[in-house]
Every structure is written in C-alpha cells, then in structure tokens.
C-alpha cells in the first residue's frame, strides 16, 4: 500500500492548523455517502466540508464516528443556510447540526451565503459567536462574503471570520479576494476548485501545464490553488481519484505557469452566475 502524502497546513489567527486541502461532500448522502467519506478519511483527508443544505450532516458524522481515524485528527465543517439567519433560528440550526452529526462539537461552522437583500447575516454571525462561546463549534467563518460584508461583521461585532469559502478556480481566480483575505488574516477555501461542470480540465493551457509536470489536469489545477494560497475542496467518489487529488504538494508550479493558469480567468467565469451581491440562498 502506498504511503499517504503529507499534507501541509495553513494557520488561523488563533494559531490552529487547517489542512491545505479538504474534501468536498456535496451530494454525498445516505449510506453510500458514508462509505465515500470514510474512504476519503482512509485516503488521508482530514478536513471534511459539509452543510446543512447538503442534507448530509448525518452521513458525514457517521463516517467520522465509524472511521479508524481518531476524531481529534479530523476537522469537520458545516454551514448555516440562508433561511435560518434570524438569531434564534440560527442558534437552533447550529444545535441541530451538531446533533445530526452525532459529534460533541463541530470544528468549523460557516454562514453559507450572506443573503444581503434579506440583511440578517449579522444576526447569524452573532449566533455563530454565541455557539463558539457555548462550545458547540470551535472556529467560525463564512462563505461567499464580499469585502463589504466582512468589513461590516468586524465593525459591528469586533470579530472577523477565520475563513471565507468562495468560488475559486482558474476561470474565476478571485485574485483581489485572495489579496484582501491575506491582508486581513482570513484563510481562503475554494469551492468548485476544478471548475465543476465546465470544460476547465480540457483547456489546452491546463493540458500543457499538466504535461510539463507529468501530472493530470486536475492535479495541475489543484497545484495552482496551492500556489495561489487557496485551500481547495475537491470532491471525488473514487478512492483512486481521492488519492490522486491529495498528491499535489510535490508539484511546485513556476510563477510563470501559475500566471498562465490565472490568465484563464473570464468575466463570466462564475458557475451558474451565483453573485454574492444578489444571490439569496434558501
């Protein structure tokens, strides 16, 4: 059996370590989902990304509880849906997330979308702060927040998220967001890191870079994430693909190759046009 790759870590403002790659669990549900997530843990993943809206907190929790990997070695994340931003609803939803997972706490809890038109994300953020104080969650963060949303959280509560999980891939490289996060000490996680549903992995530039480093197109894209300072969250059901996606830290892209991939960015690069300035998640 091949040795699992060593995964470097990123450090939060509180001094905690977060693996530099995580495992996405979107659409991994039921008993089949439990098996896939357990296999991901066996492959070497130690950061699992879930959400209340994915309806798989139970599956992810069961996988963690029944895995041979010690619970203390695994970071489990979930997310608060937009329909539960009101403070009391948010408190109950976080409690339900913990109960659904069957764990004594959730390591990372994030607001899934800011839902700025509804304008209740400050209530949700205060509920996350409360959950952290009650020991239900360890670290609190957000997803898909724009700089103005992050600035408002800090101005109104004095608390910045430890992470902002955003859509990030070569067709939508989010260079400005990455720079903003670095300046504020916020980690960046990337969802849809391989350009889900697009032709990214067939792009000739990606193919050229992959060939130059003798890796797959997916590995070339994940190596680009590493070079950009993003924590990618790829999903893969196949154990072989899971291990392949983990084995990217030996690939050190040159600055020129990193920039070639970044240049693939498109004005319409968002998947499904989900703009955090207007999108309202239910």
C-alpha positions in Angstrom: 0.0 0.0 0.0 1.4 3.4 -1.0 2.2 5.9 1.8 -0.3 8.7 2.2 1.1 12.1 1.1 2.0 14.5 3.8 -0.5 17.4 3.8 0.9 20.8 4.8 -1.3 23.2 6.9 -2.4 26.8 7.0 -2.6 28.6 10.3 -5.6 30.5 11.6 -5.3 33.8 13.5 -5.9 31.8 16.7 -2.9 29.6 15.9 -4.9 26.5 14.8 -3.7 24.4 11.9 -6.0 23.7 8.9 -5.0 21.2 6.2 -4.1 22.9 2.9 -6.6 20.7 1.1 -10.0 19.4 2.1 -12.7 17.0 0.9 -16.0 18.3 -0.5 -19.1 16.3 0.3 -21.8 17.9 -1.8 -24.3 15.3 -3.0 -22.6 12.6 -0.9 -25.7 11.4 1.1 -27.1 8.3 2.8 -25.2 5.1 3.4 -23.3 5.4 0.1 -22.1 8.9 1.2 -20.9 7.4 4.5 -18.8 4.9 2.6 -17.3 7.6 0.3 -16.4 9.9 3.2 -14.9 7.0 5.2 -12.8 6.2 2.2 -11.7 9.8 1.9 -10.5 9.7 5.5 -8.6 6.4 4.8 -7.0 8.1 1.8 -5.7 10.9 4.0 -8.2 13.8 4.1 -8.5 15.4 7.4 -10.8 18.4 6.5 -14.4 17.5 5.6 -16.7 20.2 4.2 -20.4 19.7 4.7 -23.5 21.9 5.0 -27.0 21.9 6.5 -28.3 22.5 3.0 -26.4 19.4 1.6 -28.6 17.2 3.9 -25.7 15.0 4.6 -24.5 16.1 8.1 -25.7 12.7 9.3 -23.7 10.8 6.7 -20.5 12.9 7.4 -20.9 12.5 11.1 -21.4 8.7 10.8 -18.3 8.4 8.7 -16.2 10.3 11.2 -17.6 8.3 14.2 -17.0 4.9 12.5 -13.7 5.7 10.8 -10.4 4.3 12.2 -9.0 7.8 12.1 -9.2 9.4 15.6 -11.8 12.1 15.9 -9.2 14.5 17.2 -7.4 14.3 13.9 -10.4 15.3 11.8 -11.8 18.8 11.2 -15.5 18.7 10.3 -17.2 21.8 8.8 -20.8 22.6 8.3 -22.8 25.7 7.2 -25.8 27.7 8.2 -28.5 28.1 5.4 -29.9 31.5 4.4 -33.4 30.6 5.5 -32.1 30.4 9.1 -30.3 33.7 9.5 -32.6 35.1 12.2 -30.7 34.8 15.5 -33.0 32.3 17.3 -33.3 30.2 14.2 -29.6 30.2 13.7 -29.0 29.1 17.3 -31.3 26.1 16.9 -29.9 25.2 13.5 -26.4 25.1 14.8 -27.6 22.8 17.6 -29.3 20.6 15.1 -26.2 20.4 13.0 -24.2 19.1 16.0 -27.0 16.6 16.9 -27.3 15.4 13.3 -23.6 14.7 13.1 -23.7 12.9 16.4 -20.5 14.7 17.5 -19.8 16.6 20.7 -18.9 19.7 18.6 -18.3 20.8 15.0 -14.9 22.2 14.3 -15.7 24.8 11.7 -19.2 26.4 11.3 -19.8 28.9 8.5 -22.5 31.1 7.2 -23.3 29.6 3.7 -24.2 32.9 1.9 -24.6 36.5 3.1 -28.1 36.9 1.6 -27.6 40.7 1.6 -31.1 41.5 0.4 -32.6 39.9 3.5 -29.9 41.6 5.5 -29.9 39.3 8.5 -26.3 37.9 8.3 -25.3 40.0 11.3 -27.8 38.1 13.4 -26.5 34.9 12.0 -22.9 35.9 12.8 -23.9 36.8 16.4 -25.4 33.3 16.7 -22.2 31.7 15.5 -20.2 33.8 18.1 -22.6 32.5 20.7 -22.2 28.9 19.5 -18.5 29.2 19.8 -18.8 30.6 23.3 -21.0 27.6 24.2 -18.5 25.1 22.9 -20.8 23.8 20.1 -18.2 24.9 17.4 -14.5 25.7 17.6 -13.9 28.1 14.7 -16.4 30.3 12.9 -16.3 31.6 9.4 -18.3 32.5 6.3 -18.7 31.6 2.6 -19.2 33.8 -0.4 -18.9 37.1 1.6 -17.7 40.2 -0.2 -15.2 42.7 1.4 -18.1 45.0 2.4 -19.8 42.1 4.2 -16.6 41.2 6.0 -15.9 44.8 7.0 -19.4 45.1 8.4 -19.0 41.9 10.6 -15.8 43.3 12.1 -17.2 46.8 12.6 -20.4 45.6 14.3 -19.1 42.7 16.3 -15.4 43.1 16.5 -15.0 39.5 15.2 -13.6 38.6 11.8 -14.2 35.1 10.3 -11.2 32.8 10.3 -12.1 31.7 6.8 -14.1 32.8 3.7 -15.0 29.9 1.4 -15.6 31.3 -2.1 -16.0 30.0 -5.6 -12.4 29.8 -6.9 -11.0 28.1 -10.0 -8.9 29.2 -13.0 -11.9 30.5 -14.8 -12.8 32.6 -11.8 -9.4 33.2 -10.0 -10.6 35.8 -7.4 -7.1 37.4 -7.2 -8.5 40.5 -5.4 -10.4 38.5 -2.9 -7.3 36.4 -2.1 -5.2 39.5 -1.6 -7.9 41.0 0.7 -8.1 37.9 2.8 -4.3 37.7 3.2 -4.2 41.3 4.3 -6.9 40.6 7.0 -5.6 37.3 8.2 -8.5 35.3 6.7 -7.9 31.9 5.2 -9.4 31.3 1.7 -11.1 28.0 0.9 -12.1 27.3 -2.7 -15.4 25.6 -3.7 -15.8 24.1 -7.2 -12.0 24.1 -7.3 -11.9 22.1 -10.6 -14.5 24.3 -12.3 -17.4 22.0 -11.8 -19.5 21.5 -15.0 -17.1 23.5 -17.2 -14.5 22.5 -19.8 -11.7 23.6 -17.5 -9.9 20.2 -17.3 -9.9 20.0 -21.1 -8.5 23.5 -21.6 -5.3 23.4 -23.6 -3.3 25.6 -21.2 -4.2 23.3 -18.3 -3.2 20.3 -20.5 0.2 21.9 -21.4 1.0 22.6 -17.7 -0.1 19.2 -16.7 2.2 17.6 -19.3 5.1 19.7 -18.3 4.9 18.4 -14.7 3.8 14.9 -15.6 0.5 15.2 -13.7 -3.1 15.0 -14.5 -5.1 18.2 -15.5 -6.9 18.0 -12.1 -3.6 17.8 -10.3 -2.3 20.8 -12.2 -5.3 22.9 -11.2 -5.1 21.8 -7.6 -1.3 22.7 -7.6 -2.4 26.1 -8.9 -4.7 26.5 -5.9 -1.7 25.7 -3.6 0.4 28.2 -5.4 -2.3 30.9 -5.0 -2.7 30.2 -1.3 -6.2 28.8 -1.6 -7.4 25.7 0.3 -9.2 23.7 -2.4 -12.1 21.4 -1.5 -12.3 18.8 -4.4 -14.9 16.0 -4.3 -14.2 12.6 -5.7 -16.1 9.3 -5.1 -13.3 7.0 -6.5 -10.6 6.1 -4.0 -8.0 6.4 -6.7 -9.2 9.9 -7.7 -9.3 10.9 -4.0 -5.6 9.9 -3.5 -4.7 11.5 -6.8 -6.2 14.8 -5.7 -4.3 14.6 -2.5 -0.9 14.0 -4.2 -0.4 17.6 -5.4 2.0 19.1 -2.9 5.0 17.6 -4.7 4.1 19.8 -7.7 5.7 23.2 -7.5 4.4 25.4 -10.3 6.7 28.1 -11.5 5.5 31.6 -11.2 5.1 31.7 -15.0 2.9 28.6 -15.1 0.9 29.8 -12.2 0.3 33.1 -14.0 -0.6 31.3 -17.3 -3.4 29.5 -15.5 -4.5 32.6 -13.7 -4.8 34.3 -17.0 -7.6 31.9 -18.0 -10.0 34.0 -15.8 -13.1 35.1 -17.5 -15.6 38.0 -16.8 -18.4 35.4 -16.8 -16.4 32.8 -15.0 -18.8 32.2 -12.2 -20.6 28.8 -12.2 -24.3 29.4 -12.5 -23.9 33.1 -12.1 -24.2 33.0 -8.3 -23.2 36.5 -7.3 -22.9 37.1 -3.5 -24.1 40.7 -4.0 -27.5 39.5 -5.1 -27.9 35.7 -4.6 -30.4 34.7 -1.9 -29.9 31.1 -0.6 -32.9 29.5 1.0 
